[in-house]
Amino acid sequence: MKFDDLVKKQYEDIDNISGLLKNYVDSYRLLIASASELYGINLAKKSDVKKALDRVEEVGELIDKLIDTLDKCEVSYLKYCNIKNDYIISSTEKDKIFTEIDNELNFQNSQREE
């Protein structure tokens, strides 16, 4: 596998983990709201509220693990992006870019005249 393919796969993994994190955070918020409503109901048992809070805590722990994983993946991906950017900056010459822009503008102007 080429390094470029590996980095693309890593980007896809980061994207998937981010989507998963969003889903868990949404679930976490709903569980908190449900536990709060359950607490406000006089007929609810303390054990039911405790179980609801335990579920909230379990999802919170999963969210923490996803964030840790995402942090680790992002560090290496951002390092790759920085190295690639440094290479592009160091290997790019302004004169070549200006020449390409001038050639493109001249080409567009010549097409208009026809």
C-alpha positions as CSV (number, residue, x, y, z in Angstrom):
1,M,0.0,0.0,0.0
2,K,1.3,3.4,-0.9
3,F,1.8,6.0,1.8
4,D,-0.7,8.3,0.2
5,D,-3.4,5.5,0.3
6,L,-2.6,4.9,3.9
7,V,-3.1,8.6,4.7
8,K,-6.4,8.7,2.8
9,K,-7.5,5.6,4.8
10,Q,-6.5,7.4,8.0
11,Y,-8.6,10.5,6.9
12,E,-11.6,8.2,6.3
13,D,-11.1,6.6,9.8
14,I,-11.0,10.1,11.4
15,D,-14.1,11.0,9.5
16,N,-15.9,7.8,10.7
17,I,-14.8,8.3,14.3
18,S,-16.0,11.9,14.1
19,G,-19.4,10.7,12.9
20,L,-19.5,8.1,15.6
21,L,-18.6,10.7,18.2
22,K,-21.4,12.9,17.1
23,N,-23.9,10.1,17.4
24,Y,-22.7,9.2,20.9
25,V,-22.9,12.8,22.0
26,D,-26.4,13.1,20.7
27,S,-27.3,9.9,22.6
28,Y,-25.6,11.2,25.7
29,R,-27.7,14.4,25.6
30,L,-30.9,12.4,25.2
31,L,-30.0,10.1,28.1
32,I,-29.3,13.0,30.4
33,A,-32.6,14.6,29.4
34,S,-34.4,11.4,30.0
35,A,-32.7,10.9,33.4
36,S,-33.6,14.4,34.4
37,E,-37.3,13.8,33.4
38,L,-37.3,10.5,35.3
39,Y,-35.9,12.2,38.4
40,G,-38.8,14.8,38.2
41,I,-41.4,12.1,38.2
42,N,-42.6,11.4,41.7
43,L,-43.6,7.8,40.8
44,A,-40.1,6.9,39.6
45,K,-38.0,4.7,41.8
46,K,-34.5,5.7,42.9
47,S,-33.2,2.6,41.4
48,D,-34.6,3.6,38.0
49,V,-33.0,7.0,38.2
50,K,-29.7,5.3,39.2
51,K,-29.9,2.9,36.3
52,A,-30.5,5.8,33.9
53,L,-27.5,7.7,35.3
54,D,-25.4,4.5,35.0
55,R,-26.3,4.4,31.3
56,V,-25.3,8.1,30.9
57,E,-21.9,7.3,32.6
58,E,-21.3,4.3,30.3
59,V,-21.9,6.4,27.2
60,G,-19.8,9.2,28.6
61,E,-16.9,6.7,29.0
62,L,-17.3,5.6,25.4
63,I,-17.2,9.3,24.3
64,D,-14.0,9.8,26.3
65,K,-12.4,6.8,24.5
66,L,-13.5,8.1,21.1
67,I,-12.0,11.5,21.9
68,D,-8.7,10.0,22.9
69,T,-8.6,7.9,19.7
70,L,-9.4,10.9,17.6
71,D,-6.7,12.9,19.2
72,K,-4.1,10.3,18.5
73,C,-5.2,9.9,14.8
74,E,-5.4,13.7,14.3
75,V,-1.9,14.3,15.5
76,S,-0.3,12.0,12.9
77,Y,-2.6,13.2,10.1
78,L,-1.9,16.9,10.9
79,K,1.8,16.1,11.0
80,Y,1.5,14.6,7.5
81,C,-0.4,17.7,6.3
82,N,2.3,20.0,7.7
83,I,5.2,18.1,6.2
84,K,3.4,18.0,2.8
85,N,2.7,21.8,3.0
86,D,6.3,22.5,3.9
87,Y,7.5,20.5,0.9
88,I,5.1,22.3,-1.4
89,I,6.3,25.7,-0.1
90,S,9.9,24.9,-0.4
91,S,9.7,23.4,-3.9
92,T,7.5,26.1,-5.4
93,E,9.1,28.9,-7.2
94,K,7.2,32.2,-7.5
95,D,8.5,32.9,-11.0
96,K,7.0,29.6,-12.3
97,I,3.7,30.3,-10.7
98,F,3.6,33.8,-12.2
99,T,4.6,32.4,-15.6
100,E,1.8,29.9,-15.5
101,I,-0.7,32.6,-14.5
102,D,0.5,34.9,-17.3
103,N,0.3,32.0,-19.8
104,E,-3.2,31.2,-18.7
105,L,-4.4,34.8,-18.9
106,N,-2.8,35.2,-22.4
107,F,-4.5,32.0,-23.5
108,Q,-7.9,33.1,-22.2
109,N,-7.4,36.5,-23.9
110,S,-6.5,34.9,-27.2
111,Q,-9.7,32.8,-27.1
112,R,-11.8,35.9,-26.6
113,E,-10.3,37.6,-29.6
114,E,-11.3,34.7,-31.9
